[in-house]
Amino acid sequence: MASLPTAVRAAAPKIAKTALRRGFHSDVHITRTGKPLIRVTGGRSSLGGHTATVFGATGQLGRYIVNRLARQGCTVIVPYREEMAKRHLKLTGDLGRVVFIEYDLRNTQSIEESVRHSDIVYNLVGRNYPTKNFSLADVHIEGAERIAEAVAKYDVDRFIHVSSYNANPESSSEFFATKGYAERVVRDIFPETTIVRPAPLFGFEDNLLLRLASVTNLFTANNMQERYWPVHVVEVGEALEKMAFDDTTASQTFELYGPKNYSTAEIAEMVDREIYKKRRHINLPKALLKPIAGLVNRVIWWDYMSADMVEREFHDQVIDKSAKTFKDLGIEPTDISQWTYHYLKHYRSSTFYDLPPATEREMREEKKYLHVLDDQ
């Protein structure tokens, strides 16, 4: 019988393959010694002098702005609720650059303790679905109000509030309505607030490409016809970083969206081509699926399905033409089609794993076709 160390070494490749297959990836770059950084002193990131608090740092977007600020040399304070949810953030910056403090969104004192020493505060707190402890209004409106009041109390230099595309207090979607109302609340409390409305995000931890590639994503109510401009989470992180150090962005509203408009059905077709699998999507009437989704949400409390998610399928993204965009920050957003191979390769079976990206394959086929036509 093999010894325990030998067995562990033998199992390591299998464990690594399992992790890869399940999509344990990230675009976050660890900054421990030797990595090329934005500013470098003696092989490590320099001390920038800024202290930034990032509420909602444990979400998809949060890890990218924490990583960027830490690489700039900022001390980043990460308020957290769950111990297991924040562990990965410790490695997003050099030793001592990322500091954790436990807080409760309903506890004003814990929020104030999180911002009192900071000169930059981000509010990325959001909830895609209601839970047994927090409604969407609790998180998006009351939570944002408490954070904005703490920012105003300690006269923080910069406050950046991340809202959502289609944020509108009059929306029939509770998510969009609470996000829109929260924008009014934080601006009333702290007029210098920078408001950011990102389009649906795609990346390694997204709820777009990975959801469409999953076998569990079965039901839709609008034949996946809702349209929007998907945006790369890494580019939104870059934009948030630039806003922190650009005083002209104070009191401004930014709409951050990709260069091309897609329907969910078009993206799903793109996903199927990339993973060499046909994912089935069953369309049910809204009047039937919405109450079922609401019941499922109440029973399991997971980010699988809720009544408001069904409602949002009937809302195309509307761009506020008066808002600033990536262009005002000197950033050129990239199209989602350039990233499907990068984010979806691990959904392929071993038979197709080493084949080139779908776009490259299509270009090769097009060249062959044109070559045949030239011969004729």
Secondary structure as GFF3:
##gff-version 3
##sequence-region A 1 376
A	DSSP	alpha_helix	4	21	.	.	.	ID=ss1
A	DSSP	beta_strand	40	41	.	.	.	ID=ss2
A	DSSP	beta_strand	44	45	.	.	.	ID=ss3
A	DSSP	beta_strand	51	55	.	.	.	ID=ss4
A	DSSP	alpha_helix	62	71	.	.	.	ID=ss5
A	DSSP	beta_strand	75	80	.	.	.	ID=ss6
A	DSSP	three_ten_helix	83	85	.	.	.	ID=ss7
A	DSSP	three_ten_helix	87	92	.	.	.	ID=ss8
A	DSSP	beta_strand	98	102	.	.	.	ID=ss9
A	DSSP	alpha_helix	108	115	.	.	.	ID=ss10
A	DSSP	beta_strand	120	123	.	.	.	ID=ss11
A	DSSP	alpha_helix	136	137	.	.	.	ID=ss12
A	DSSP	pi_helix	138	143	.	.	.	ID=ss13
A	DSSP	alpha_helix	144	153	.	.	.	ID=ss14
A	DSSP	beta_strand	158	162	.	.	.	ID=ss15
A	DSSP	alpha_helix	174	189	.	.	.	ID=ss16
A	DSSP	beta_strand	194	198	.	.	.	ID=ss17
A	DSSP	beta_strand	201	202	.	.	.	ID=ss18
A	DSSP	alpha_helix	209	213	.	.	.	ID=ss19
A	DSSP	beta_strand	219	220	.	.	.	ID=ss20
A	DSSP	beta_strand	227	228	.	.	.	ID=ss21
A	DSSP	beta_strand	231	232	.	.	.	ID=ss22
A	DSSP	alpha_helix	233	244	.	.	.	ID=ss23
A	DSSP	three_ten_helix	247	249	.	.	.	ID=ss24
A	DSSP	beta_strand	253	256	.	.	.	ID=ss25
A	DSSP	beta_strand	262	263	.	.	.	ID=ss26
A	DSSP	alpha_helix	264	275	.	.	.	ID=ss27
A	DSSP	beta_strand	282	283	.	.	.	ID=ss28
A	DSSP	alpha_helix	286	300	.	.	.	ID=ss29
A	DSSP	alpha_helix	307	312	.	.	.	ID=ss30
A	DSSP	three_ten_helix	326	329	.	.	.	ID=ss31
A	DSSP	three_ten_helix	336	338	.	.	.	ID=ss32
A	DSSP	alpha_helix	340	344	.	.	.	ID=ss33
A	DSSP	three_ten_helix	345	347	.	.	.	ID=ss34
A	DSSP	alpha_helix	358	375	.	.	.	ID=ss35
###
